[in-house]
Amino acid sequence: MKVFEKLLEIQKKNNSLLCIGLDPQLEKLPEGIQRNTFGILEFNKLIIENTKKFVCAYKLNFAFYEQFGSEGFDLLEKTVELIPNEIVKIADGKRGDIGSTSQAYAKSIFQHFGFDCATLNPLMGVDSLTPFFEFDDKLNFVLACTSNPGASDFQKLRIDNRFFYELIIEKFTDNFTKEQLGFVVGATNELEFQSIREKVVDNFLLVPGIGTQGGNLARILEINRNRNIIINVSRDIIFASKEKNFIEKVIEKTLYYRNQLQVV
Amino acid sequence: MKVFEKLLEIQKKNNSLLCIGLDPQLEKLPEGIQRNTFGILEFNKLIIENTKKFVCAYKLNFAFYEQFGSEGFDLLEKTVELIPNEIVKIADGKRGDIGSTSQAYAKSIFQHFGFDCATLNPLMGVDSLTPFFEFDDKLNFVLACTSNPGASDFQKLRIDNRFFYELIIEKFTDNFTKEQLGFVVGATNELEFQSIREKVVDNFLLVPGIGTQGGNLARILEINRNRNIIINVSRDIIFASKEKNFIEKVIEKTLYYRNQLQVV
């Protein structure tokens, strides 16, 4: 089954557009959890076990695993194994390189780690990302307009009456179908979200920037009008509490978001 | 000592502007080398031992290690340890993400693995890469104009009478000094190389695209006119032969390039 269909199916089954970002940071771990990669594995396991009925996907940002080197990649392998098959696994690495190198990245993400989706950086052009799309049952999310202030530096530049992020979207939608191609659009950019949503009616949008980063969820959902979307929340859920009973707060926060993110 | 100075020092000592890219691929390993990560470690060790007097740097592209997961990161850790301290170690990962995430990537590259330099993707703007520059004795190479055909898709777009790669260069040189900031410019773009070299007179340029990718080394050196530069060659050196005595060919190829890349 294509990931595109798997995603629609689990969104319906769990009645949720919510993705939880599993981005561990040692100094933010709650009481009672060891401050090392063993502790993080236990932490990730508790979160997955207690939230898996309320999400459509988990997104793992590679940076937070790479900071521990080979131990971190071991943790990444083990965390991926804990995620039930029916739930979509997103590798958030924002990769992109010349073709032969992207091929190695794609193998790493889809074959070695077994992810369903990858986030990709389009700066080096369509050919640089093609090896990811050659895994044709997978779904890739290309960065369009990100949630950080620096998105204004380049992504929002105007070029011949269009924004740079619009050129990115055009170039990639010209080359790949909606089953293979989604875009990352930060929730902090409401205007840009609106113009992108009008442009790519059927493609999935992966939306970070809700929670700690301050994006307005209600407004994004209103603009989106039930089109294909995944809303990611990381820190605001997983670090909801530093107390020993943190998992209760994690469930509470998960339900808080999920209640706003039901499919119907 | 700042990496900027370390680089000038080793270029002088080894009389070489050559960087060798250690980008292992199982199917290209020579006869007599095991086709697994143990074999690659032996392969890398042989290459480093036999070329370390003729190079200023080694560049390790993370993709070729990540494809083996935690075993690959273990291999990366062990390979970095084999490189003598006086030689510059470049982490080629083309990273870039929102600030808190880039901080984790920077920690991974500079603290965990102990690299001197990183290659960075500027698409998400200056704030997205600032955490790398906070390690202020390190030298970061920001992608300006890459060696693949897709560089035309976005990097060579014209915006208000300038090329997009020129905007990237201006934005980053406005924010960081030459001691901290270099750029990646593919050897396959002679015209762009010329315009960039005129713009950033003192910053280091890291130049891939020589060898297998077809860039013209003599022409690049002529345009460069003895300014700060590192020329990277990967496949054309490390996979010079599939025979059992491959290391002789590796040395031969290394000397072939190094003889064109002397400092004086």
Interface residues (C-beta under 8 A of the other chain):
Chain A: D23 Q25 N61 A63 F64 E66 Q67 F68 G69 S70 E71 G72 F73 D74 L76 E77 K94 R95 G96 D97 I98 G99 T101 S102 A104 Y105 K107 S108 H112 F113 N121 P122 L123 M124 G125 V126 D127 S128 L143 T146 S147 N148 P149 G150 A151 S152 D153 F154 Q155 L157 R158 I159 F164 L167 I168 K171 Q213
Chain B: D23 Q25 N61 A63 F64 E66 Q67 F68 G69 S70 E71 G72 F73 D74 L76 E77 K94 R95 G96 D97 I98 G99 T101 S102 A104 Y105 K107 S108 H112 F113 N121 P122 L123 M124 G125 V126 D127 S128 L143 T146 S147 N148 P149 G150 A151 S152 D153 F154 Q155 L157 R158 I159 F164 L167 I168 K171 Q213
